[in-house]
Amino acid sequence: MAEEEFGTKETEDVVVFFGSICEGIYESVKDGKLTFGDYINFIPVVADLLPAISGIEKVPDELRDLSKEEMDALVEKFKANFEIPDDIIEEFVENCVTGARLVFRNVELFKIWKDR
């Protein structure tokens, strides 16, 4: 039986969401202080939230099935959304994917704990 392929659409949305959060934090603290007026830096985060959570239940399968080509496509998707130097973009996206895997594993652990 052939292995099922899940694609990366939902994972792309999560990676872009993580990028928006990082960009919002950076823009907010680059002057050395965090103020209420910095909320403006998080408007893209709010805009990216719905796409990131709308298909979130598919992300664990996409992450388990992630190929080198799909990872390259995630990097390209990220490049299209953020101006980040090429020498760190791959590491950034890999960290986003690793972070997503950790989040979903923690959700599984939380479910195990709550269902006891």
BELZI-V399179 format. One record per run of one state. SS is the DSSP state (~ for helix, > for strand, _ for the rest). FROM is the first residue (numbers start at 1). TO is the last residue. If there is no record, write none. Layout:
ss=SS from=FROM to=TO
ss=SS from=FROM to=TO
//
This chain:
ss=_ from=1 to=8
ss=~ from=9 to=29
ss=_ from=30 to=35
ss=~ from=36 to=54
ss=_ from=55 to=55
ss=~ from=56 to=64
ss=_ from=65 to=67
ss=~ from=68 to=81
ss=_ from=82 to=85
ss=~ from=86 to=114
ss=_ from=115 to=116
//
